[in-house]
Amino acid sequence: MRLFTRLGFRAGADEMYMHISGLAVRLSWLTAMVLLLGWSIHDVVLMPVLPAQFIVLLMAIIVYWAVYLYVQRNLTGSREE
């Protein structure tokens, strides 16, 4: 535990750490999606079949938007009961 403290990590996460980790996750997700899209386009050009990485890309996008819409709906309280 002291090693992490010496490296600059703290025990509790404040707003800045949450912002930094959120930014890192968003950028890594964007990078993965761009790479999967490029790989998919490359494979479609070489072989006219639907590659597996394109299906992974679509599933990741579907999960992202489903969670985004669900959380947005629940946090804003726009649901009428």
N, C-alpha and C positions, 0 to 999 in steps of 0.2 A: 504494500500500500504506500509505503514511503517513496518508492520509485515513481509512482504516478504523481505524487505530490511534488517531487523534484522536477518532473517533466512539465509541470504547470497545470495539471488537472486538479479540480476542486471536488470536494465531496458532494456539494449540492449544485444543482443546475439553476442558474439564474436566466434572465431573459436573453442576455447576450449569447450564452451557450446554446439556448434553444434556437435562436435565430441562426447561429452559425451551423448547427447540425441540420436545421431545416434547409438552409441554402445548399449544404453539401449533398443532402439527399436529392433535392430537386435537380442539381447539376449532374449527379451521377445517373439519375433516371433519364434525363434528357440525353446524355451521352449514350446510354445503352439503347435507347429508342432510335437514335440516329444511326448507330452502328447496325442494329437489326434491320432497319429500313434499307440501308446501303447494301447489306449482305443479301437481303431478299431481292432487291432489284438486280443485283449481280447474278444471282441464281436464276431468276426469271429470264434474263437475257440469254444465259447459256443453255438452260433447259426450260422449255415452256410448261412447267408444272408449278403448283403452289408449294413453295418450300416450307419446311417445318418452322423455321425461324420467323416467317411471316405470321404463322398462326400464334406463335409466342408473342410477337409484337401486338397483334390484334387483341389477344387476351389481356395483356398488360394494360393496354389503352382502355379496354372495357372495364377492367377492375378499377383503374384510376378514376374514371368518370363516374362509375357507380358509387364509389366511396366518397368522392367529392360532392356529388349531389346529395347523398344520404346525410353526410355531416353538415353540409350547408343548410339543408332542410331542417335538421334537428337543432342546430345552433341558432338559426334565425327565428325559429318558432313560427315558421310560416304554415305549419301543418294545422289544419282546422279539425277539431275533434268535436 
